Amino acid sequence: MTSGKLTIKDIAKQSGYSISTVSRAINNHPDINSQTRRDIMELIDETGFIPNDSARFLKRTASNSIAIMVKGITNPFFSGMIHYIENYIQELSYTTILRHVASEEDEVLVAMSLVKERKLKGIVFLGGAFIHDMEQLDKLGVPYVFSTIGNLDGRVESAEKVANVAVDDVDAAMQAVDYLISLGHKKIGIISEGLQLASVGQLRWKGYLKSLQKAGIAMDPKLTYEANEGIEHYTVQNGYKGARTLLDNNPEMSALFCISDVLAMGACRALIDAGKKIPEDIAVVGFDGIDMGDYFIPRLTTIKQPQEKLAKATMSLLFDMINKKSGPQNLLYPAQLIIKESTELSKNK
């Protein structure tokens, strides 16, 4: 293939990076790793690829940028979501601005500054809790979608005015705990997060409680651990500490539900360090269905979120609002229980 026929898609394929990453390297965006930029620019020099400056200029002047505001960047689940969202944005000839939002930052205020600086066309808020004022959201002045923060109905006033895409976290958590109860477990612990906020952690904890109540099992406060240490809460370190704390307080705990796979992985390490066998002594269920769970020992039983479907629905809804084809909607999708080695010996194959 001659340099004259090369496209940005060819450079992306040869480099192993996404099209949006190559685009950011060419445009010298600040939100790209320096080594990644060097790798891409070296390949461009080697192939003789010539970026279409006119097209790039038109894109910049048209301000066809979509911002992805990520709260909880340490959670590998968001890597897959970002991948699908970036590809969707690139296919529509828009550019991506990726912004990590620290746990103590207000993502809406951060988004406001980006709207002014970069003249955004739309915003995706990934993760976090819904603690925002509607007046603040109205001031954004561009369409936005909250994605993977849970069902807003019944939790937020004027929820019908907010675009939202998520799984039904309460129902999904009930699937996990119902399954553990079906295996005969009654002393079931939970490692959660954000119990006092309108968050997925709170919703998944509610699902845990509803499942226990349905089975006639009394809720023991000592079987609940809230991860709240560090800048990011969804970490293996918090999972490790949570499991050790629950074990110390409840030596008879026979099962553990963690509201993310990352927390579950840390918990499994803690249980093994404490001399417990998984699942013989304690069964463990995670949440998210990240690929890493299939390569973990033991392979994690998990509640799998449909990443690609959530990402596509998020972007379809956002662009429908950008193009004034529809208004905000609250879209919910089912999650799926995937049974692996961390809960049943019969799955150890």
C-alpha positions in Angstrom: 0.0 0.0 0.0 1.5 3.4 -1.0 1.6 6.3 1.3 -0.9 8.2 -0.9 -3.5 5.6 -0.2 -2.9 5.3 3.5 -5.7 6.5 5.8 -5.9 7.1 9.6 -7.6 3.7 9.9 -4.5 2.1 8.4 -2.2 3.8 10.8 -4.5 2.7 13.7 -4.4 -0.9 12.5 -0.6 -1.0 12.1 0.1 0.8 15.4 -2.4 -1.3 17.4 -4.0 1.9 18.8 -7.6 3.1 18.3 -8.4 5.6 15.6 -9.2 8.3 18.2 -5.8 7.7 19.9 -4.0 8.2 16.5 -6.1 11.3 15.9 -5.2 12.7 19.3 -1.5 12.0 18.6 -1.6 13.8 15.2 -3.4 16.8 16.8 -1.0 16.9 19.7 -3.8 16.5 22.3 -2.6 16.9 25.9 -4.6 13.8 27.1 -2.3 11.2 25.4 0.6 9.3 26.8 4.0 10.7 25.6 5.3 7.2 24.6 2.1 6.5 22.8 2.4 9.7 20.8 6.1 8.9 19.9 5.1 5.3 18.8 2.4 6.7 16.5 4.4 9.6 15.1 7.4 7.3 14.3 5.0 5.0 12.4 3.6 7.9 10.5 7.2 9.0 9.6 8.1 5.4 8.5 5.0 5.0 6.3 5.0 8.5 4.8 1.4 9.0 5.8 0.2 12.6 5.3 -2.6 13.7 7.6 -5.4 15.6 5.8 -4.8 19.1 7.3 -7.9 20.5 5.7 -10.1 17.9 7.2 -8.4 18.3 10.6 -8.9 22.1 10.4 -12.6 21.7 9.5 -13.1 19.3 12.5 -11.5 21.8 14.9 -13.4 24.8 13.7 -16.7 22.8 13.7 -15.9 21.8 17.4 -17.1 18.3 16.8 -15.9 17.1 20.2 -17.5 14.7 22.7 -16.2 14.7 26.3 -16.1 11.5 28.3 -15.9 12.3 32.0 -14.8 9.2 33.9 -15.2 8.9 37.7 -13.5 5.7 38.9 -10.8 5.3 36.2 -9.1 2.6 38.2 -12.0 0.2 37.6 -11.1 -1.9 34.5 -14.8 -2.0 33.6 -14.6 1.5 32.3 -11.7 0.6 29.9 -14.1 -1.4 27.8 -16.8 1.2 27.9 -14.3 3.9 26.8 -13.1 1.7 23.9 -16.6 1.2 22.5 -17.6 4.8 23.0 -14.4 6.1 21.3 -15.0 3.9 18.3 -18.6 5.1 18.0 -17.5 8.7 18.2 -14.7 8.2 15.6 -17.1 6.5 13.2 -19.2 9.7 13.2 -16.1 11.8 12.5 -16.2 13.4 15.9 -13.2 13.7 18.3 -13.0 12.5 21.8 -11.8 14.4 24.9 -11.2 12.0 27.8 -11.1 13.5 31.3 -10.5 11.6 34.5 -12.5 13.1 37.4 -11.1 12.5 40.9 -13.5 11.3 43.5 -13.5 14.6 45.3 -14.2 16.6 42.1 -17.6 17.6 40.8 -17.7 16.2 37.3 -20.4 18.7 36.2 -18.2 21.7 37.2 -15.3 20.1 35.4 -17.6 19.6 32.3 -18.7 23.3 32.4 -15.1 24.4 32.0 -14.5 22.0 29.1 -17.7 23.3 27.4 -16.3 26.8 27.5 -12.7 25.9 26.5 -13.5 23.3 23.8 -17.0 24.1 22.7 -18.2 20.6 23.2 -21.1 19.1 21.2 -22.0 16.6 24.0 -20.9 14.9 27.2 -20.9 11.4 28.6 -20.6 11.0 32.4 -19.2 7.5 33.2 -19.5 6.3 36.8 -19.8 8.2 40.0 -22.9 9.1 42.0 -25.9 11.3 41.0 -25.6 14.2 43.5 -26.1 17.0 41.0 -28.4 20.0 41.0 -30.7 20.3 37.9 -29.9 24.0 37.6 -26.2 23.2 37.3 -26.9 20.6 34.7 -29.1 23.0 32.7 -26.1 25.5 32.6 -24.0 23.0 30.6 -25.9 24.1 27.5 -25.1 20.9 25.6 -26.7 17.4 25.5 -25.3 14.9 28.1 -25.9 11.3 29.1 -25.1 9.7 32.5 -24.0 6.1 31.9 -23.5 3.3 34.4 -24.6 5.2 37.4 -27.8 3.2 38.0 -31.5 3.7 37.6 -32.5 7.3 38.5 -36.3 6.6 38.9 -37.3 7.1 42.5 -33.8 8.4 43.5 -33.7 11.8 41.8 -36.3 14.6 41.4 -37.0 15.4 37.8 -35.3 12.1 36.7 -37.3 12.3 33.5 -35.3 15.3 32.5 -31.9 13.4 32.7 -30.6 11.1 30.0 -29.4 7.9 31.7 -28.2 4.5 30.6 -27.6 1.6 33.0 -28.4 -1.9 34.1 -31.0 -2.5 36.8 -28.5 -2.7 39.7 -31.0 -3.7 42.3 -32.3 -6.6 40.2 -28.7 -7.6 39.3 -27.6 -7.7 42.9 -30.6 -9.7 43.8 -29.6 -12.2 41.1 -26.2 -12.6 42.8 -27.5 -13.0 46.3 -30.5 -15.2 45.3 -28.0 -17.5 43.7 -25.8 -17.7 46.8 -28.9 -18.4 48.9 -29.9 -21.2 46.5 -26.5 -22.8 47.3 -27.5 -22.9 50.9 -25.6 -19.9 52.2 -27.1 -17.7 54.9 -24.1 -15.9 56.3 -23.5 -13.7 53.2 -21.2 -10.7 53.4 -21.1 -7.7 51.1 -18.3 -5.3 50.2 -20.0 -2.2 48.8 -19.3 1.6 48.4 -21.2 4.9 48.4 -24.0 3.6 50.7 -25.0 7.2 51.7 -25.1 8.4 48.1 -27.3 8.0 45.1 -24.8 5.5 43.6 -24.6 2.1 42.1 -23.1 0.9 45.4 -26.2 2.0 47.2 -28.4 0.3 44.7 -26.5 -3.0 44.8 -26.6 -2.9 48.6 -30.4 -2.5 48.4 -30.6 -5.5 46.1 -28.6 -7.5 48.6 -31.0 -6.5 51.4 -34.1 -7.3 49.3 -32.7 -10.7 48.5 -32.1 -11.5 52.2 -35.5 -10.2 53.2 -37.2 -12.3 50.5 -35.5 -15.4 51.8 -36.3 -14.6 55.4 -32.7 -14.0 56.4 -32.1 -11.3 59.0 -29.6 -8.6 57.9 -26.5 -8.5 60.0 -24.8 -5.1 60.0 -21.5 -6.8 60.7 -21.7 -8.5 57.3 -21.6 -5.2 55.4 -18.4 -3.4 54.6 -18.3 0.0 52.9 -15.1 0.6 50.9 -14.1 4.3 51.4 -10.3 4.5 51.6 -8.1 6.1 49.0 -8.7 8.5 46.2 -10.5 5.7 44.3 -12.7 3.2 46.1 -13.0 0.4 43.5 -9.6 -1.1 44.2 -8.1 -4.5 45.1 -6.7 -2.9 48.2 -10.2 -2.0 49.4 -11.4 -5.5 48.5 -8.6 -7.0 50.5 -9.3 -4.9 53.6 -13.0 -5.4 53.3 -12.7 -9.2 53.3 -10.3 -9.3 56.2 -12.5 -7.1 58.2 -15.6 -9.1 57.5 -13.8 -12.4 58.3 -12.5 -11.0 61.6 -16.0 -9.9 62.6 -17.8 -12.9 61.2 -15.7 -16.1 61.2 -18.8 -18.1 60.1 -19.3 -16.1 56.9 -19.7 -18.6 54.1 -20.3 -16.4 51.1 -19.3 -12.9 49.9 -20.9 -10.6 47.3 -18.7 -7.8 46.1 -20.2 -4.9 44.0 -17.3 -5.0 41.5 -14.9 -7.6 40.2 -11.9 -5.5 41.3 -13.1 -5.6 44.9 -13.8 -9.3 44.5 -10.2 -10.0 43.3 -8.8 -8.2 46.4 -11.2 -10.1 48.6 -10.2 -13.4 47.2 -6.5 -12.7 48.0 -7.5 -11.8 51.5 -9.5 -15.0 52.0 -6.7 -17.2 50.7 -4.2 -15.4 53.0 -6.5 -16.1 55.9 -6.3 -19.8 55.1 -9.7 -20.1 53.4 -10.4 -22.1 50.3 -12.6 -20.7 47.5 -15.4 -21.9 47.1 -15.1 -24.8 49.6 -15.0 -22.5 52.6 -16.3 -19.2 51.2 -18.0 -18.6 47.8 -17.4 -15.2 46.1 -19.4 -13.3 43.5 -18.2 -10.2 41.8 -20.0 -7.6 39.6 -19.2 -6.2 36.1 -17.9 -9.2 34.1 -14.5 -7.8 33.2 -12.3 -10.0 31.0 -9.6 -10.3 33.8 -12.1 -12.3 35.9 -11.7 -15.2 33.4 -7.9 -15.3 34.0 -8.1 -14.9 37.8 -7.6 -17.9 40.1 -10.3 -18.9 40.8 -12.3 -17.7 37.8 -14.8 -15.3 39.1 -18.5 -15.9 39.2 -19.9 -12.4 38.4 -22.8 -10.3 37.3 -21.9 -9.3 33.7 -22.9 -5.9 32.5 -23.5 -5.7 28.7 -20.7 -3.3 28.0 -21.0 -2.9 24.2 -24.8 -2.6 24.5 -24.6 0.0 27.2 -22.0 2.0 25.3 -24.0 1.9 22.0 -27.2 2.9 23.8 -25.3 5.8 25.5 -24.0 7.2 22.3 -27.2 6.6 20.2 -29.1 8.5 22.9 -26.5 11.3 23.0 -26.4 11.8 19.2 -30.2 11.7 19.0 -30.3 14.6 21.4 -27.5 16.4 19.6 -29.4 16.0 16.3 -32.7 16.9 18.1 -34.3 13.6 17.3 -35.3 12.8 20.8 -35.2 14.1 24.4 -33.7 12.5 27.5 -34.6 8.9 28.4 -33.9 6.6 31.3 -32.8 3.3 29.6 -32.3 0.2 31.6 -30.7 -3.1 30.5 -30.6 -6.5 32.2 -27.4 -7.9 33.6 -26.5 -11.6 33.5 -25.2 -14.0 36.2 -22.2 -15.9 34.9 -21.3 -18.9 37.1 -17.6 -19.7 37.4 -15.1 -21.4 39.8 -15.4 -19.0 42.7 -18.8 -20.3 43.8 -19.2 -23.9 42.6 -16.8 -26.8 42.7 -18.6 -28.4 39.7 -17.4 -25.4 37.6 -13.7 -26.1 38.4 -12.8 -27.5 34.9 
